[in-house]
């Protein structure tokens, strides 16, 4: 969703388990700041141009499959695309001697409407034979950058396992959307970007149920980046998947008209007895050395809708294609 603001209230994360481990690496040289800048400059402009013009073939050249899904999800929400005119780029590069290589880039500038914007972009390189790819990305309309001067350094110790925050996000959204109240042991403040995400999810559910249908949503964390140093602690990004099951009353199918005005471009016209919506959201958050955690922003949306035709068992699906 475009224009997500940074949450103004921080949260003390509750450890839920161990962070996921990465793939077995291969020996490789350390990433320097010069290498990071070259990787960003040779990757992000092409990605951004493809995104702005809804050219998924171009987006795929510079991004992982998961980021492509998030871009498709962003398109499906009907949000306007943007072009970032970068004025400053900062880098946070962890010390590393082996593949996969990674770093965080923070680009600050103005979009095509002259709105101040910041983007947090994680780039990965899996092996000597693969190119750099955008692995996670969020944007927010603000002038508040997270990073200080570009640096090669590891983040300081954080007093909890920040690899569990993605699971906490998923648990929080699933409980709030389906029950109307947050879980008692995972209560993120409803301010800033968290408030906007909850308002979006709940608004969609209310609209669906106002039409007489029902929706049940399941959220789950997927991949996460390593942590990156910033002046007050660490930044980590990740991906969250969700599946929404929409059921219609007996004998009352939901109808997608020819102009696809009800369920958007991901569902072909027709009558359906049930729908399944699949969503992908990138997220980033910061974790401070005192244990406080603050969501930065989210990016993505529904990237696929599968429907069961009314009166038949065959399943149909549609995706945006570049």
C-alpha positions in Angstrom: 0.0 0.0 0.0 1.4 3.4 -0.9 2.0 6.1 1.6 2.5 4.0 4.7 3.8 6.1 7.6 6.2 4.8 10.2 4.5 3.7 13.4 4.8 6.3 16.1 4.6 3.9 19.0 7.2 1.1 19.5 6.5 -2.4 20.8 8.5 -4.8 23.0 8.6 -7.9 21.0 7.9 -11.3 22.7 10.3 -14.1 21.7 8.5 -16.9 20.0 11.3 -19.2 18.8 14.5 -19.5 16.9 15.2 -17.6 13.7 15.3 -19.5 10.5 18.7 -20.5 9.3 20.1 -19.7 5.8 21.4 -21.8 3.0 24.9 -23.3 3.2 27.3 -20.6 1.8 30.3 -20.7 -0.4 33.5 -18.7 0.0 33.3 -15.2 -1.5 34.9 -11.8 -1.0 33.5 -9.2 1.4 31.0 -6.7 0.0 32.5 -3.2 0.0 30.5 0.0 -0.1 31.7 0.6 -3.6 30.3 -2.8 -4.6 27.0 -2.2 -2.9 26.6 1.2 -4.7 27.4 -0.4 -8.0 25.0 -3.2 -7.4 22.2 -0.8 -6.4 22.8 1.5 -9.3 22.8 -1.3 -11.8 19.7 -3.0 -10.4 17.2 -0.5 -8.8 16.7 1.9 -11.7 15.6 -0.9 -14.1 13.4 -2.4 -11.5 11.8 1.0 -10.6 11.2 1.8 -14.3 9.5 -1.6 -14.8 7.4 -1.1 -11.7 6.3 2.4 -12.7 5.2 1.2 -16.2 3.7 -2.1 -15.0 6.2 -4.0 -17.1 6.5 -7.3 -15.2 9.0 -8.7 -17.6 11.3 -5.9 -16.7 10.6 -6.3 -13.0 11.5 -10.0 -13.2 15.0 -9.0 -14.6 15.9 -7.3 -11.3 13.8 -8.9 -8.6 13.2 -12.3 -6.9 10.0 -14.2 -7.6 8.7 -13.2 -4.2 9.1 -9.5 -4.9 7.4 -9.9 -8.3 4.5 -11.4 -6.4 4.4 -8.4 -4.1 4.5 -6.1 -7.1 1.5 -7.9 -8.7 -0.3 -7.7 -5.3 0.4 -3.9 -5.2 -1.0 -3.5 -8.7 -4.2 -5.4 -7.8 -5.1 -3.0 -5.0 -5.6 -0.2 -7.6 -2.9 1.9 -6.1 -1.0 4.4 -8.2 2.6 3.5 -9.2 5.4 5.9 -8.6 8.9 6.8 -9.7 11.4 7.8 -7.0 13.7 10.6 -7.9 16.6 9.8 -5.6 18.5 12.5 -3.8 20.4 10.3 -1.2 21.3 6.7 -1.0 22.7 5.1 2.2 23.9 1.6 2.7 24.2 -0.8 5.6 26.4 -3.8 4.7 26.9 -6.6 7.2 30.4 -8.1 7.4 30.4 -11.2 5.2 32.9 -13.5 3.6 30.6 -16.0 1.9 27.5 -16.4 -0.3 24.7 -15.5 -0.2 25.8 -11.9 -0.1 23.4 -9.1 1.0 23.0 -5.5 1.9 20.4 -2.9 2.8 20.0 0.3 0.7 17.9 3.2 1.8 16.9 5.6 -1.0 15.5 9.0 -0.1 13.9 11.4 -2.6 10.6 12.5 -4.0 8.0 10.6 -6.1 6.4 11.8 -9.3 3.9 13.8 -7.3 6.7 15.6 -5.5 5.8 13.7 -2.3 8.8 13.0 0.0 9.5 9.2 0.0 11.9 6.7 1.5 12.5 3.2 0.3 14.2 0.4 2.2 15.6 -2.1 -0.3 17.4 -5.4 0.4 19.5 -6.8 -2.4 20.8 -10.4 -2.4 23.4 -12.3 -4.6 23.1 -16.0 -4.2 26.3 -17.2 -6.0 29.2 -16.0 -8.2 27.1 -16.9 -11.2 24.0 -15.0 -10.3 23.3 -11.3 -10.4 22.1 -9.0 -7.6 18.4 -9.1 -7.1 15.9 -7.1 -5.1 14.8 -9.5 -2.4 12.7 -7.2 -0.1 11.3 -3.7 -0.5 9.1 -1.3 1.4 8.3 2.4 0.8 6.8 5.1 2.9 6.0 8.8 2.4 8.2 10.6 4.8 11.6 12.3 5.1 12.6 10.3 8.1 15.5 8.0 7.0 16.5 5.1 9.2 20.1 4.8 8.2 23.0 7.2 9.1 26.2 7.3 7.1 26.9 4.2 5.0 28.7 1.6 6.9 30.1 -1.9 6.8 29.3 -3.4 10.2 27.1 -5.9 12.0 24.2 -4.7 14.2 24.6 -4.6 18.0 23.1 -7.3 20.2 19.3 -7.1 20.5 17.8 -8.5 23.8 15.4 -10.9 22.0 15.3 -13.0 18.8 14.2 -10.6 16.2 13.8 -13.5 13.7 10.4 -14.1 15.5 8.9 -10.7 14.6 7.5 -12.0 11.3 5.6 -14.7 13.2 4.3 -12.1 15.6 3.1 -9.9 12.7 1.2 -12.9 11.2 -0.3 -13.9 14.5 -1.4 -10.3 15.2 -3.0 -9.7 11.8 -4.7 -13.1 11.7 -6.3 -12.6 15.2 -7.3 -9.0 14.6 -8.9 -9.6 11.2 -10.8 -12.7 12.2 -11.9 -11.8 15.7 -11.8 -8.0 15.8 -9.3 -8.0 18.7 -5.6 -8.5 19.0 -4.1 -11.5 20.8 -3.4 -10.6 24.5 0.3 -11.5 24.3 1.0 -9.9 20.9 -0.6 -6.5 21.0 1.1 -4.1 18.5 -0.1 -0.5 18.9 -2.7 0.5 16.3 -0.8 3.5 15.0 1.1 4.4 11.8 1.7 1.6 9.4 0.1 -1.1 11.6 -3.1 0.9 11.8 -3.2 1.3 8.1 -2.6 -2.4 7.4 -5.3 -3.4 9.9 -7.8 -0.8 8.5 -7.2 -2.2 5.0 -7.6 -5.9 6.0 -10.6 -5.2 8.2 -12.2 -2.9 5.6 -12.0 -5.6 2.9 -13.5 -8.2 5.3 -16.4 -5.8 6.3 -17.1 -5.1 2.6 -17.2 -8.8 1.8 -19.5 -9.7 4.7 -21.8 -6.7 4.0 -22.6 -8.5 0.7 -23.6 -11.6 2.6 -20.4 -13.6 2.0 -17.9 -14.7 4.7 -14.1 -14.5 4.8 -11.6 -16.3 6.9 -7.9 -15.3 6.6 -4.8 -17.1 7.5 -1.4 -15.3 7.8 2.0 -16.9 7.9 5.6 -15.6 7.8 7.8 -16.7 4.9 11.5 -15.7 4.2 13.4 -13.1 6.2 16.6 -11.2 5.6 19.6 -11.1 7.9 19.7 -8.1 10.2 21.3 -4.8 9.2 22.9 -2.2 11.4 21.3 1.2 11.9 22.3 3.9 14.5 19.9 2.6 17.2 20.0 -1.1 16.6 19.0 -3.4 13.8 16.7 -3.5 10.7 15.3 -6.7 9.3 12.9 -7.3 6.4 10.8 -10.3 5.5 7.8 -11.6 3.6 4.3 -12.5 5.0 1.8 -14.7 3.1 -1.9 -14.8 3.6 -4.8 -16.9 2.3 -8.4 -15.7 2.4 -11.2 -18.1 1.9 -14.4 -16.4 0.8 -17.6 -18.5 1.0 -21.0 -17.5 -0.4 -24.4 -18.5 1.0 -26.1 -21.6 -0.5 -27.7 -20.7 -3.8 -26.2 -17.2 -3.9 -23.0 -17.2 -5.9 -20.7 -14.1 -6.1 -20.7 -12.7 -9.6 -17.6 -11.1 -11.3 -19.0 -8.9 -14.1 -17.4 -8.6 -17.5 -15.6 -5.4 -16.6 -14.1 -7.2 -13.5 -15.3 -4.3 -11.3 -16.1 -6.4 -8.2 -13.0 -8.6 -7.7 -10.5 -6.8 -9.9 -8.3 -8.0 -12.8 -7.1 -11.2 -11.1 -10.5 -13.0 -11.4 -12.2 -13.8 -14.8 -15.8 -12.9 -15.2 -18.3 -15.5 -14.0 -20.3 -16.8 -11.1 -18.5 -18.5 -8.2 -19.5 -20.4 -5.1 -16.2 -19.7 -3.3 -13.0 -17.8 -3.8 -9.5 -18.1 -2.5 -7.3 -15.0 -2.4 -3.5 -15.3 -2.0 -1.5 -12.3 -0.8 2.2 -11.5 -0.4 3.4 -8.6 1.8 7.0 -7.5 2.2 7.7 -5.8 5.6 10.6 -4.2 7.4 11.0 -3.3 11.0 13.7 -1.9 13.3 14.7 -3.3 16.7 16.5 -1.1 19.2 19.1 -2.2 21.7 16.7 -1.6 24.5 14.3 -4.2 23.0 11.7 -1.9 21.5 10.5 -2.8 18.0 8.9 -0.5 15.4 7.3 -1.6 12.1 8.6 0.6 9.2 6.2 -0.3 6.4 4.6 -3.0 4.3 4.4 -3.5 0.5 2.3 -5.9 -1.5 -1.3 -7.3 -1.7 -3.4 -9.9 -3.4 -1.4 -11.5 -6.2 -3.8 -14.4 -7.2 -7.4 -15.3 -6.9 -8.7 -18.8 -7.5 -12.5 -19.4 -7.9 -14.8 -22.4 -7.9 -17.4 -21.8 -10.6 -21.0 -21.9 -9.3 -22.6 -25.2 -10.2 -19.3 -26.9 -11.1 -16.2 -28.4 -9.5 -13.6 -27.1 -11.9 -11.3 -24.5 -10.4 -10.2 -21.4 -12.5 -7.4 -19.0 -11.8 -6.0 -15.8 -13.3 -2.8 -13.8 -12.8 -1.6 -10.5 -14.0 1.0 -11.2 -16.8 3.8 -9.1 -18.0 
